[in-house]
Amino acid sequence: MPDEFRRRSAQQPAGCPLPWIAAAFGPRLAGPAVEPGFVAAVDQHAAAVRELLYAQGPELLPRRLDRTELSDYALGLLDALAESGRLDRPAYEYAVHRLTAVCWLAREHGLLAP
C-alpha cells in the first residue's frame, strides 16, 4: 500500500488523524497542477462525506460537522485501506479523492486545531 495511505508512523502521535491527512493531501488542492476534473471529484466526495455525517437524527437536517465524527470516518477509511492491502487504480483514485475531501472538510470547518 502506498505510504500516503498509512495513518501514522512511529514519529506520528496517536489520536486525531486530521492534521496528518491535511499535511498529506492538502497540497493536492493548491497550485497550478490542480485540474478541474480532480477538483470536481473531490467536491463530489466532500458532498458524500457531508451527507454521511450531517444527515442524522429524525429530521435529517444539516448540523455542524464534528471533529470526532470526521476523525472516526477517516480512521475507518484508513483501516479499510490497510486491510485491503494492494489498491487497483480505481480504488487508489477513490482513496485519494476521499481523503483529499476529508482534508478540505477539516480545513473548511476549522477542525485542524486541537
Biopython code that builds the backbone (N, CA, C, O; Angstrom):
import numpy as np
from Bio.PDB.StructureBuilder import StructureBuilder

atoms = [
    (1, "MET", "N", (0.847, -1.171, 0.000)),
    (1, "MET", "CA", (0.000, 0.000, 0.000)),
    (1, "MET", "C", (0.896, 1.238, 0.000)),
    (1, "MET", "O", (1.918, 1.266, 0.685)),
    (2, "PRO", "N", (0.514, 2.258, -0.765)),
    (2, "PRO", "CA", (1.335, 3.469, -0.810)),
    (2, "PRO", "C", (1.468, 4.127, 0.565)),
    (2, "PRO", "O", (0.555, 4.076, 1.388)),
    (3, "ASP", "N", (2.627, 4.744, 0.788)),
    (3, "ASP", "CA", (2.892, 5.398, 2.072)),
    (3, "ASP", "C", (1.889, 6.494, 2.400)),
    (3, "ASP", "O", (1.607, 6.742, 3.572)),
    (4, "GLU", "N", (1.347, 7.153, 1.381)),
    (4, "GLU", "CA", (0.436, 8.259, 1.650)),
    (4, "GLU", "C", (-0.850, 7.811, 2.340)),
    (4, "GLU", "O", (-1.584, 8.645, 2.869)),
    (5, "PHE", "N", (-1.134, 6.505, 2.343)),
    (5, "PHE", "CA", (-2.343, 5.999, 2.978)),
    (5, "PHE", "C", (-2.089, 5.413, 4.363)),
    (5, "PHE", "O", (-3.029, 4.994, 5.039)),
    (6, "ARG", "N", (-0.855, 5.380, 4.782)),
    (6, "ARG", "CA", (-0.567, 4.860, 6.117)),
    (6, "ARG", "C", (-0.950, 5.916, 7.129)),
    (6, "ARG", "O", (-0.562, 7.078, 7.012)),
    (7, "ARG", "N", (-1.725, 5.496, 8.138)),
    (7, "ARG", "CA", (-2.295, 6.516, 9.015)),
    (7, "ARG", "C", (-1.313, 7.109, 10.001)),
    (7, "ARG", "O", (-1.491, 8.260, 10.399)),
    (8, "ARG", "N", (-0.307, 6.403, 10.409)),
    (8, "ARG", "CA", (0.703, 7.017, 11.262)),
    (8, "ARG", "C", (1.970, 6.161, 11.245)),
    (8, "ARG", "O", (1.941, 4.957, 10.989)),
    (9, "SER", "N", (3.056, 6.826, 11.523)),
    (9, "SER", "CA", (4.334, 6.130, 11.637)),
    (9, "SER", "C", (4.773, 6.221, 13.088)),
    (9, "SER", "O", (4.044, 6.738, 13.934)),
    (10, "ALA", "N", (5.950, 5.724, 13.368)),
    (10, "ALA", "CA", (6.458, 5.764, 14.736)),
    (10, "ALA", "C", (6.636, 7.209, 15.206)),
    (10, "ALA", "O", (6.560, 7.483, 16.404)),
    (11, "GLN", "N", (6.875, 8.145, 14.260)),
    (11, "GLN", "CA", (7.077, 9.535, 14.640)),
    (11, "GLN", "C", (5.759, 10.291, 14.837)),
    (11, "GLN", "O", (5.759, 11.375, 15.420)),
    (12, "GLN", "N", (4.645, 9.743, 14.364)),
    (12, "GLN", "CA", (3.369, 10.435, 14.473)),
    (12, "GLN", "C", (2.627, 9.980, 15.714)),
    (12, "GLN", "O", (2.522, 8.782, 15.974)),
    (13, "PRO", "N", (2.116, 10.919, 16.476)),
    (13, "PRO", "CA", (1.383, 10.533, 17.676)),
    (13, "PRO", "C", (0.032, 9.920, 17.333)),
    (13, "PRO", "O", (-0.541, 10.187, 16.277)),
    (14, "ALA", "N", (-0.457, 9.105, 18.236)),
    (14, "ALA", "CA", (-1.790, 8.540, 18.073)),
    (14, "ALA", "C", (-2.806, 9.659, 18.282)),
    (14, "ALA", "O", (-2.485, 10.709, 18.839)),
    (15, "GLY", "N", (-4.003, 9.425, 17.841)),
    (15, "GLY", "CA", (-5.053, 10.419, 18.050)),
    (15, "GLY", "C", (-5.689, 10.841, 16.755)),
    (15, "GLY", "O", (-5.814, 10.052, 15.819)),
    (16, "CYS", "N", (-6.087, 12.085, 16.708)),
    (16, "CYS", "CA", (-6.815, 12.643, 15.575)),
    (16, "CYS", "C", (-5.963, 12.589, 14.301)),
    (16, "CYS", "O", (-4.843, 13.100, 14.290)),
    (17, "PRO", "N", (-6.480, 11.979, 13.234)),
    (17, "PRO", "CA", (-5.713, 11.884, 12.000)),
    (17, "PRO", "C", (-5.846, 13.109, 11.099)),
    (17, "PRO", "O", (-5.161, 13.188, 10.080)),
    (18, "LEU", "N", (-6.709, 14.066, 11.447)),
    (18, "LEU", "CA", (-6.997, 15.169, 10.540)),
    (18, "LEU", "C", (-5.765, 16.016, 10.205)),
    (18, "LEU", "O", (-5.589, 16.358, 9.036)),
    (19, "PRO", "N", (-4.899, 16.376, 11.169)),
    (19, "PRO", "CA", (-3.697, 17.142, 10.796)),
    (19, "PRO", "C", (-2.790, 16.377, 9.831)),
    (19, "PRO", "O", (-2.242, 16.956, 8.893)),
    (20, "TRP", "N", (-2.636, 15.084, 10.066)),
    (20, "TRP", "CA", (-1.813, 14.268, 9.166)),
    (20, "TRP", "C", (-2.432, 14.209, 7.769)),
    (20, "TRP", "O", (-1.720, 14.337, 6.773)),
    (21, "ILE", "N", (-3.741, 14.019, 7.688)),
    (21, "ILE", "CA", (-4.414, 13.954, 6.388)),
    (21, "ILE", "C", (-4.286, 15.296, 5.673)),
    (21, "ILE", "O", (-4.058, 15.335, 4.464)),
    (22, "ALA", "N", (-4.431, 16.388, 6.408)),
    (22, "ALA", "CA", (-4.286, 17.713, 5.803)),
    (22, "ALA", "C", (-2.873, 17.923, 5.266)),
    (22, "ALA", "O", (-2.696, 18.495, 4.190)),
    (23, "ALA", "N", (-1.870, 17.464, 6.009)),
    (23, "ALA", "CA", (-0.488, 17.604, 5.549)),
    (23, "ALA", "C", (-0.212, 16.736, 4.325)),
    (23, "ALA", "O", (0.516, 17.149, 3.422)),
    (24, "ALA", "N", (-0.789, 15.540, 4.293)),
    (24, "ALA", "CA", (-0.526, 14.614, 3.193)),
    (24, "ALA", "C", (-1.325, 14.943, 1.938)),
    (24, "ALA", "O", (-0.819, 14.797, 0.826)),
    (25, "PHE", "N", (-2.572, 15.387, 2.107)),
    (25, "PHE", "CA", (-3.452, 15.546, 0.957)),
    (25, "PHE", "C", (-3.797, 16.995, 0.640)),
    (25, "PHE", "O", (-4.286, 17.277, -0.454)),
    (26, "GLY", "N", (-3.558, 17.923, 1.565)),
    (26, "GLY", "CA", (-3.859, 19.332, 1.333)),
    (26, "GLY", "C", (-3.125, 19.951, 0.158)),
    (26, "GLY", "O", (-3.723, 20.724, -0.590)),
    (27, "PRO", "N", (-1.832, 19.636, -0.034)),
    (27, "PRO", "CA", (-1.118, 20.225, -1.167)),
    (27, "PRO", "C", (-1.738, 19.886, -2.525)),
    (27, "PRO", "O", (-1.507, 20.598, -3.502)),
    (28, "ARG", "N", (-2.514, 18.818, -2.593)),
    (28, "ARG", "CA", (-3.157, 18.466, -3.861)),
    (28, "ARG", "C", (-4.204, 19.491, -4.272)),
    (28, "ARG", "O", (-4.588, 19.555, -5.440)),
    (29, "LEU", "N", (-4.671, 20.300, -3.311)),
    (29, "LEU", "CA", (-5.719, 21.280, -3.593)),
    (29, "LEU", "C", (-5.163, 22.655, -3.950)),
    (29, "LEU", "O", (-5.934, 23.576, -4.219)),
    (30, "ALA", "N", (-3.858, 22.810, -3.957)),
    (30, "ALA", "CA", (-3.257, 24.121, -4.206)),
    (30, "ALA", "C", (-2.344, 24.062, -5.419)),
    (30, "ALA", "O", (-1.865, 23.000, -5.817)),
    (31, "GLY", "N", (-2.125, 25.203, -5.975)),
    (31, "GLY", "CA", (-1.150, 25.317, -7.043)),
    (31, "GLY", "C", (-1.733, 25.109, -8.426)),
    (31, "GLY", "O", (-2.893, 24.729, -8.586)),
    (32, "PRO", "N", (-0.900, 25.367, -9.418)),
    (32, "PRO", "CA", (-1.358, 25.299, -10.805)),
    (32, "PRO", "C", (-1.601, 23.883, -11.313)),
    (32, "PRO", "O", (-2.206, 23.709, -12.371)),
    (33, "ALA", "N", (-1.143, 22.873, -10.587)),
    (33, "ALA", "CA", (-1.288, 21.497, -11.065)),
    (33, "ALA", "C", (-2.694, 20.934, -10.832)),
    (33, "ALA", "O", (-3.004, 19.840, -11.303)),
    (34, "VAL", "N", (-3.540, 21.666, -10.116)),
    (34, "VAL", "CA", (-4.876, 21.175, -9.820)),
    (34, "VAL", "C", (-5.714, 21.235, -11.095)),
    (34, "VAL", "O", (-5.857, 22.285, -11.720)),
    (35, "GLU", "N", (-6.254, 20.093, -11.455)),
    (35, "GLU", "CA", (-7.077, 20.006, -12.649)),
    (35, "GLU", "C", (-8.553, 20.114, -12.272)),
    (35, "GLU", "O", (-8.957, 19.654, -11.204)),
    (36, "PRO", "N", (-9.357, 20.720, -13.145)),
    (36, "PRO", "CA", (-10.784, 20.858, -12.850)),
    (36, "PRO", "C", (-11.471, 19.521, -12.572)),
    (36, "PRO", "O", (-12.362, 19.462, -11.725)),
    (37, "GLY", "N", (-11.087, 18.464, -13.252)),
    (37, "GLY", "CA", (-11.683, 17.144, -13.022)),
    (37, "GLY", "C", (-11.392, 16.629, -11.626)),
    (37, "GLY", "O", (-12.251, 16.017, -10.992)),
    (38, "PHE", "N", (-10.191, 16.875, -11.148)),
    (38, "PHE", "CA", (-9.822, 16.462, -9.803)),
    (38, "PHE", "C", (-10.629, 17.243, -8.769)),
    (38, "PHE", "O", (-11.144, 16.667, -7.811)),
    (39, "VAL", "N", (-10.736, 18.557, -8.967)),
    (39, "VAL", "CA", (-11.489, 19.398, -8.045)),
    (39, "VAL", "C", (-12.955, 18.961, -8.016)),
    (39, "VAL", "O", (-13.564, 18.901, -6.948)),
    (40, "ALA", "N", (-13.518, 18.657, -9.182)),
    (40, "ALA", "CA", (-14.912, 18.209, -9.241)),
    (40, "ALA", "C", (-15.094, 16.885, -8.506)),
    (40, "ALA", "O", (-16.083, 16.703, -7.796)),
    (41, "ALA", "N", (-14.149, 15.961, -8.668)),
    (41, "ALA", "CA", (-14.235, 14.666, -7.981)),
    (41, "ALA", "C", (-14.139, 14.851, -6.470)),
    (41, "ALA", "O", (-14.882, 14.219, -5.719)),
    (42, "VAL", "N", (-13.235, 15.705, -6.025)),
    (42, "VAL", "CA", (-13.088, 15.971, -4.584)),
    (42, "VAL", "C", (-14.359, 16.618, -4.049)),
    (42, "VAL", "O", (-14.805, 16.287, -2.950)),
    (43, "ASP", "N", (-14.946, 17.530, -4.808)),
    (43, "ASP", "CA", (-16.183, 18.171, -4.393)),
    (43, "ASP", "C", (-17.306, 17.147, -4.227)),
    (43, "ASP", "O", (-18.077, 17.225, -3.270)),
    (44, "GLN", "N", (-17.403, 16.201, -5.138)),
    (44, "GLN", "CA", (-18.417, 15.147, -5.029)),
    (44, "GLN", "C", (-18.166, 14.274, -3.807)),
    (44, "GLN", "O", (-19.110, 13.904, -3.108)),
    (45, "HIS", "N", (-16.917, 13.943, -3.544)),
    (45, "HIS", "CA", (-16.594, 13.135, -2.366)),
    (45, "HIS", "C", (-16.883, 13.911, -1.084)),
    (45, "HIS", "O", (-17.377, 13.336, -0.114)),
    (46, "ALA", "N", (-16.584, 15.205, -1.069)),
    (46, "ALA", "CA", (-16.884, 16.020, 0.111)),
    (46, "ALA", "C", (-18.385, 16.058, 0.362)),
    (46, "ALA", "O", (-18.824, 15.985, 1.510)),
    (47, "ALA", "N", (-19.172, 16.173, -0.700)),
    (47, "ALA", "CA", (-20.626, 16.167, -0.552)),
    (47, "ALA", "C", (-21.113, 14.837, 0.015)),
    (47, "ALA", "O", (-22.015, 14.805, 0.852)),
    (48, "ALA", "N", (-20.514, 13.742, -0.444)),
    (48, "ALA", "CA", (-20.913, 12.420, 0.057)),
    (48, "ALA", "C", (-20.568, 12.264, 1.535)),
    (48, "ALA", "O", (-21.370, 11.738, 2.307)),
    (49, "VAL", "N", (-19.380, 12.717, 1.933)),
    (49, "VAL", "CA", (-18.980, 12.625, 3.343)),
    (49, "VAL", "C", (-19.880, 13.513, 4.195)),
    (49, "VAL", "O", (-20.333, 13.102, 5.263)),
    (50, "ARG", "N", (-20.141, 14.738, 3.718)),
    (50, "ARG", "CA", (-21.052, 15.635, 4.453)),
    (50, "ARG", "C", (-22.414, 14.977, 4.645)),
    (50, "ARG", "O", (-22.991, 15.032, 5.731)),
    (51, "GLU", "N", (-22.917, 14.364, 3.598)),
    (51, "GLU", "CA", (-24.223, 13.706, 3.692)),
    (51, "GLU", "C", (-24.197, 12.570, 4.704)),
    (51, "GLU", "O", (-25.142, 12.397, 5.473)),
    (52, "LEU", "N", (-23.119, 11.799, 4.705)),
    (52, "LEU", "CA", (-22.990, 10.704, 5.672)),
    (52, "LEU", "C", (-22.954, 11.202, 7.113)),
    (52, "LEU", "O", (-23.559, 10.594, 7.997)),
    (53, "LEU", "N", (-22.255, 12.295, 7.351)),
    (53, "LEU", "CA", (-22.033, 12.773, 8.709)),
    (53, "LEU", "C", (-23.043, 13.817, 9.167)),
    (53, "LEU", "O", (-23.287, 13.947, 10.367)),
    (54, "TYR", "N", (-23.628, 14.555, 8.247)),
    (54, "TYR", "CA", (-24.574, 15.614, 8.607)),
    (54, "TYR", "C", (-25.985, 15.103, 8.814)),
    (54, "TYR", "O", (-26.626, 15.423, 9.815)),
    (55, "ALA", "N", (-26.468, 14.316, 7.879)),
    (55, "ALA", "CA", (-27.886, 13.941, 7.858)),
    (55, "ALA", "C", (-28.155, 12.828, 8.864)),
    (55, "ALA", "O", (-28.231, 11.650, 8.514)),
    (56, "GLN", "N", (-28.296, 13.231, 10.114)),
    (56, "GLN", "CA", (-28.557, 12.271, 11.174)),
    (56, "GLN", "C", (-29.694, 12.782, 12.039)),
    (56, "GLN", "O", (-29.941, 13.987, 12.104)),
    (57, "GLY", "N", (-30.370, 11.886, 12.688)),
    (57, "GLY", "CA", (-31.498, 12.264, 13.530)),
    (57, "GLY", "C", (-32.790, 12.188, 12.739)),
    (57, "GLY", "O", (-32.764, 12.062, 11.514)),
    (58, "PRO", "N", (-33.914, 12.263, 13.425)),
    (58, "PRO", "CA", (-35.203, 12.075, 12.762)),
    (58, "PRO", "C", (-35.527, 13.153, 11.727)),
    (58, "PRO", "O", (-36.236, 12.878, 10.759)),
    (59, "GLU", "N", (-35.023, 14.368, 11.912)),
    (59, "GLU", "CA", (-35.356, 15.434, 10.968)),
    (59, "GLU", "C", (-34.410, 15.495, 9.777)),
    (59, "GLU", "O", (-34.705, 16.181, 8.798)),
    (60, "LEU", "N", (-33.278, 14.794, 9.837)),
    (60, "LEU", "CA", (-32.273, 14.755, 8.768)),
    (60, "LEU", "C", (-31.858, 16.156, 8.306)),
    (60, "LEU", "O", (-31.649, 16.388, 7.115)),
    (61, "LEU", "N", (-31.745, 17.060, 9.236)),
    (61, "LEU", "CA", (-31.322, 18.416, 8.913)),
    (61, "LEU", "C", (-29.808, 18.535, 9.059)),
    (61, "LEU", "O", (-29.205, 17.869, 9.902)),
    (62, "PRO", "N", (-29.203, 19.378, 8.242)),
    (62, "PRO", "CA", (-27.755, 19.581, 8.381)),
    (62, "PRO", "C", (-27.416, 20.145, 9.756)),
    (62, "PRO", "O", (-28.177, 20.923, 10.330)),
    (63, "ARG", "N", (-26.262, 19.741, 10.269)),
    (63, "ARG", "CA", (-25.762, 20.260, 11.530)),
    (63, "ARG", "C", (-24.270, 20.481, 11.387)),
    (63, "ARG", "O", (-23.674, 20.085, 10.386)),
    (64, "ARG", "N", (-23.677, 21.096, 12.358)),
    (64, "ARG", "CA", (-22.237, 21.397, 12.295)),
    (64, "ARG", "C", (-21.433, 20.108, 12.216)),
    (64, "ARG", "O", (-21.721, 19.134, 12.912)),
    (65, "LEU", "N", (-20.422, 20.121, 11.358)),
    (65, "LEU", "CA", (-19.539, 18.968, 11.224)),
    (65, "LEU", "C", (-18.710, 18.834, 12.488)),
    (65, "LEU", "O", (-18.157, 19.820, 12.974)),
    (66, "ASP", "N", (-18.619, 17.639, 13.018)),
    (66, "ASP", "CA", (-17.945, 17.367, 14.283)),
    (66, "ASP", "C", (-16.563, 16.760, 14.008)),
    (66, "ASP", "O", (-16.416, 15.865, 13.176)),
    (67, "ARG", "N", (-15.562, 17.268, 14.724)),
    (67, "ARG", "CA", (-14.185, 16.793, 14.538)),
    (67, "ARG", "C", (-14.055, 15.305, 14.854)),
    (67, "ARG", "O", (-13.378, 14.577, 14.127)),
    (68, "THR", "N", (-14.685, 14.852, 15.914)),
    (68, "THR", "CA", (-14.594, 13.444, 16.301)),
    (68, "THR", "C", (-15.224, 12.546, 15.233)),
    (68, "THR", "O", (-14.662, 11.509, 14.881)),
    (69, "GLU", "N", (-16.375, 12.941, 14.727)),
    (69, "GLU", "CA", (-17.037, 12.130, 13.696)),
    (69, "GLU", "C", (-16.214, 12.078, 12.412)),
    (69, "GLU", "O", (-16.081, 11.015, 11.805)),
    (70, "LEU", "N", (-15.659, 13.222, 11.992)),
    (70, "LEU", "CA", (-14.840, 13.223, 10.786)),
    (70, "LEU", "C", (-13.569, 12.407, 11.009)),
    (70, "LEU", "O", (-13.133, 11.688, 10.109)),
    (71, "SER", "N", (-12.972, 12.509, 12.192)),
    (71, "SER", "CA", (-11.788, 11.705, 12.524)),
    (71, "SER", "C", (-12.113, 10.221, 12.503)),
    (71, "SER", "O", (-11.363, 9.426, 11.938)),
    (72, "ASP", "N", (-13.232, 9.845, 13.117)),
    (72, "ASP", "CA", (-13.631, 8.435, 13.125)),
    (72, "ASP", "C", (-13.869, 7.915, 11.708)),
    (72, "ASP", "O", (-13.495, 6.792, 11.371)),
    (73, "TYR", "N", (-14.496, 8.752, 10.890)),
    (73, "TYR", "CA", (-14.730, 8.359, 9.498)),
    (73, "TYR", "C", (-13.390, 8.135, 8.788)),
    (73, "TYR", "O", (-13.206, 7.128, 8.104)),
    (74, "ALA", "N", (-12.457, 9.079, 8.954)),
    (74, "ALA", "CA", (-11.152, 8.976, 8.305)),
    (74, "ALA", "C", (-10.393, 7.744, 8.788)),
    (74, "ALA", "O", (-9.785, 7.037, 7.985)),
    (75, "LEU", "N", (-10.422, 7.484, 10.091)),
    (75, "LEU", "CA", (-9.741, 6.292, 10.626)),
    (75, "LEU", "C", (-10.350, 5.012, 10.061)),
    (75, "LEU", "O", (-9.626, 4.071, 9.736)),
    (76, "GLY", "N", (-11.670, 4.972, 9.945)),
    (76, "GLY", "CA", (-12.329, 3.814, 9.356)),
    (76, "GLY", "C", (-11.912, 3.599, 7.916)),
    (76, "GLY", "O", (-11.673, 2.468, 7.493)),
    (77, "LEU", "N", (-11.825, 4.693, 7.156)),
    (77, "LEU", "CA", (-11.382, 4.599, 5.765)),
    (77, "LEU", "C", (-9.939, 4.116, 5.698)),
    (77, "LEU", "O", (-9.615, 3.242, 4.894)),
    (78, "LEU", "N", (-9.077, 4.675, 6.529)),
    (78, "LEU", "CA", (-7.668, 4.253, 6.536)),
    (78, "LEU", "C", (-7.528, 2.788, 6.951)),
    (78, "LEU", "O", (-6.706, 2.064, 6.390)),
    (79, "ASP", "N", (-8.318, 2.349, 7.923)),
    (79, "ASP", "CA", (-8.287, 0.940, 8.326)),
    (79, "ASP", "C", (-8.722, 0.029, 7.176)),
    (79, "ASP", "O", (-8.118, -1.019, 6.947)),
    (80, "ALA", "N", (-9.767, 0.432, 6.460)),
    (80, "ALA", "CA", (-10.236, -0.367, 5.321)),
    (80, "ALA", "C", (-9.168, -0.432, 4.235)),
    (80, "ALA", "O", (-8.978, -1.479, 3.616)),
    (81, "LEU", "N", (-8.473, 0.667, 3.999)),
    (81, "LEU", "CA", (-7.393, 0.661, 3.015)),
    (81, "LEU", "C", (-6.259, -0.251, 3.460)),
    (81, "LEU", "O", (-5.693, -0.979, 2.645)),
    (82, "ALA", "N", (-5.922, -0.218, 4.746)),
    (82, "ALA", "CA", (-4.851, -1.069, 5.263)),
    (82, "ALA", "C", (-5.220, -2.547, 5.150)),
    (82, "ALA", "O", (-4.378, -3.382, 4.823)),
    (83, "GLU", "N", (-6.479, -2.857, 5.422)),
    (83, "GLU", "CA", (-6.919, -4.256, 5.330)),
    (83, "GLU", "C", (-6.922, -4.760, 3.902)),
    (83, "GLU", "O", (-6.673, -5.942, 3.662)),
    (84, "SER", "N", (-7.201, -3.877, 2.942)),
    (84, "SER", "CA", (-7.277, -4.311, 1.546)),
    (84, "SER", "C", (-5.900, -4.591, 0.964)),
    (84, "SER", "O", (-5.783, -5.321, -0.021)),
    (85, "GLY", "N", (-4.864, -4.026, 1.555)),
    (85, "GLY", "CA", (-3.512, -4.277, 1.062)),
    (85, "GLY", "C", (-3.232, -3.509, -0.208)),
    (85, "GLY", "O", (-2.994, -2.302, -0.166)),
    (86, "ARG", "N", (-3.258, -4.195, -1.339)),
    (86, "ARG", "CA", (-2.960, -3.570, -2.621)),
    (86, "ARG", "C", (-4.189, -2.858, -3.172)),
    (86, "ARG", "O", (-5.322, -3.303, -2.989)),
    (87, "LEU", "N", (-3.944, -1.768, -3.835)),
    (87, "LEU", "CA", (-5.034, -0.999, -4.421)),
    (87, "LEU", "C", (-4.914, -0.999, -5.941)),
    (87, "LEU", "O", (-3.855, -0.689, -6.487)),
    (88, "ASP", "N", (-6.010, -1.350, -6.625)),
    (88, "ASP", "CA", (-6.008, -1.175, -8.070)),
    (88, "ASP", "C", (-6.251, 0.301, -8.378)),
    (88, "ASP", "O", (-6.519, 1.085, -7.468)),
    (89, "ARG", "N", (-6.161, 0.675, -9.616)),
    (89, "ARG", "CA", (-6.253, 2.100, -9.968)),
    (89, "ARG", "C", (-7.569, 2.752, -9.518)),
    (89, "ARG", "O", (-7.512, 3.833, -8.931)),
    (90, "PRO", "N", (-8.738, 2.166, -9.755)),
    (90, "PRO", "CA", (-9.973, 2.818, -9.286)),
    (90, "PRO", "C", (-10.017, 2.976, -7.762)),
    (90, "PRO", "O", (-10.470, 4.007, -7.265)),
    (91, "ALA", "N", (-9.560, 1.979, -7.024)),
    (91, "ALA", "CA", (-9.556, 2.075, -5.554)),
    (91, "ALA", "C", (-8.571, 3.142, -5.091)),
    (91, "ALA", "O", (-8.850, 3.874, -4.141)),
    (92, "TYR", "N", (-7.427, 3.235, -5.753)),
    (92, "TYR", "CA", (-6.438, 4.252, -5.414)),
    (92, "TYR", "C", (-7.010, 5.655, -5.646)),
    (92, "TYR", "O", (-6.891, 6.528, -4.786)),
    (93, "GLU", "N", (-7.625, 5.865, -6.799)),
    (93, "GLU", "CA", (-8.209, 7.167, -7.109)),
    (93, "GLU", "C", (-9.325, 7.513, -6.127)),
    (93, "GLU", "O", (-9.430, 8.657, -5.685)),
    (94, "TYR", "N", (-10.157, 6.534, -5.786)),
    (94, "TYR", "CA", (-11.220, 6.753, -4.806)),
    (94, "TYR", "C", (-10.614, 7.214, -3.475)),
    (94, "TYR", "O", (-11.085, 8.180, -2.876)),
    (95, "ALA", "N", (-9.576, 6.521, -3.022)),
    (95, "ALA", "CA", (-8.950, 6.848, -1.738)),
    (95, "ALA", "C", (-8.341, 8.244, -1.760)),
    (95, "ALA", "O", (-8.496, 8.997, -0.798)),
    (96, "VAL", "N", (-7.653, 8.601, -2.838)),
    (96, "VAL", "CA", (-7.059, 9.935, -2.941)),
    (96, "VAL", "C", (-8.149, 10.999, -2.918)),
    (96, "VAL", "O", (-8.038, 11.992, -2.198)),
    (97, "HIS", "N", (-9.201, 10.793, -3.704)),
    (97, "HIS", "CA", (-10.290, 11.773, -3.733)),
    (97, "HIS", "C", (-10.976, 11.887, -2.373)),
    (97, "HIS", "O", (-11.266, 12.990, -1.911)),
    (98, "ARG", "N", (-11.235, 10.744, -1.731)),
    (98, "ARG", "CA", (-11.974, 10.767, -0.468)),
    (98, "ARG", "C", (-11.136, 11.407, 0.629)),
    (98, "ARG", "O", (-11.654, 12.219, 1.397)),
    (99, "LEU", "N", (-9.846, 11.061, 0.724)),
    (99, "LEU", "CA", (-9.000, 11.639, 1.767)),
    (99, "LEU", "C", (-8.712, 13.124, 1.503)),
    (99, "LEU", "O", (-8.571, 13.903, 2.446)),
    (100, "THR", "N", (-8.627, 13.511, 0.246)),
    (100, "THR", "CA", (-8.483, 14.931, -0.068)),
    (100, "THR", "C", (-9.752, 15.677, 0.327)),
    (100, "THR", "O", (-9.682, 16.807, 0.810)),
    (101, "ALA", "N", (-10.909, 15.054, 0.125)),
    (101, "ALA", "CA", (-12.178, 15.654, 0.548)),
    (101, "ALA", "C", (-12.231, 15.792, 2.068)),
    (101, "ALA", "O", (-12.703, 16.809, 2.576)),
    (102, "VAL", "N", (-11.759, 14.794, 2.796)),
    (102, "VAL", "CA", (-11.708, 14.879, 4.255)),
    (102, "VAL", "C", (-10.809, 16.043, 4.665)),
    (102, "VAL", "O", (-11.143, 16.794, 5.581)),
    (103, "CYS", "N", (-9.677, 16.192, 3.991)),
    (103, "CYS", "CA", (-8.770, 17.308, 4.258)),
    (103, "CYS", "C", (-9.478, 18.630, 4.024)),
    (103, "CYS", "O", (-9.406, 19.522, 4.870)),
    (104, "TRP", "N", (-10.159, 18.777, 2.898)),
    (104, "TRP", "CA", (-10.856, 20.013, 2.582)),
    (104, "TRP", "C", (-11.927, 20.319, 3.628)),
    (104, "TRP", "O", (-12.049, 21.457, 4.080)),
    (105, "LEU", "N", (-12.702, 19.306, 4.013)),
    (105, "LEU", "CA", (-13.750, 19.497, 5.013)),
    (105, "LEU", "C", (-13.162, 19.928, 6.364)),
    (105, "LEU", "O", (-13.702, 20.807, 7.035)),
    (106, "ALA", "N", (-12.055, 19.298, 6.745)),
    (106, "ALA", "CA", (-11.411, 19.646, 8.021)),
    (106, "ALA", "C", (-10.943, 21.097, 7.999)),
    (106, "ALA", "O", (-11.118, 21.818, 8.982)),
    (107, "ARG", "N", (-10.360, 21.526, 6.907)),
    (107, "ARG", "CA", (-9.899, 22.919, 6.793)),
    (107, "ARG", "C", (-11.073, 23.895, 6.751)),
    (107, "ARG", "O", (-11.077, 24.917, 7.438)),
    (108, "GLU", "N", (-12.064, 23.559, 5.935)),
    (108, "GLU", "CA", (-13.219, 24.431, 5.737)),
    (108, "GLU", "C", (-14.008, 24.661, 7.027)),
    (108, "GLU", "O", (-14.568, 25.738, 7.232)),
    (109, "HIS", "N", (-14.051, 23.654, 7.887)),
    (109, "HIS", "CA", (-14.832, 23.733, 9.114)),
    (109, "HIS", "C", (-13.977, 24.025, 10.344)),
    (109, "HIS", "O", (-14.477, 23.966, 11.467)),
    (110, "GLY", "N", (-12.703, 24.337, 10.151)),
    (110, "GLY", "CA", (-11.827, 24.695, 11.265)),
    (110, "GLY", "C", (-11.586, 23.563, 12.242)),
    (110, "GLY", "O", (-11.546, 23.783, 13.452)),
    (111, "LEU", "N", (-11.423, 22.337, 11.721)),
    (111, "LEU", "CA", (-11.287, 21.161, 12.580)),
    (111, "LEU", "C", (-9.850, 20.682, 12.742)),
    (111, "LEU", "O", (-9.620, 19.618, 13.318)),
    (112, "LEU", "N", (-8.889, 21.438, 12.251)),
    (112, "LEU", "CA", (-7.498, 21.001, 12.347)),
    (112, "LEU", "C", (-6.834, 21.380, 13.656)),
    (112, "LEU", "O", (-5.912, 20.699, 14.107)),
    (113, "ALA", "N", (-7.289, 22.454, 14.268)),
    (113, "ALA", "CA", (-6.712, 22.861, 15.559)),
    (113, "ALA", "C", (-7.230, 21.948, 16.654)),
    (113, "ALA", "O", (-8.408, 21.593, 16.662)),
    (114, "PRO", "N", (-6.348, 21.561, 17.593)),
    (114, "PRO", "CA", (-6.782, 20.647, 18.668)),
    (114, "PRO", "C", (-7.839, 21.220, 19.584)),
    (114, "PRO", "O", (-8.277, 20.547, 20.518)),
]
sb = StructureBuilder()
sb.init_structure("model")
sb.init_model(0)
sb.init_chain("A")
sb.init_seg("    ")
for serial, (resi, resn, name, xyz) in enumerate(atoms, 1):
    if name == "N":
        sb.init_residue(resn, " ", resi, " ")
    sb.init_atom(name, np.array(xyz, "f"), 0.0, 1.0, " ", f" {name:<3s}", serial, name[0])
structure = sb.get_structure()
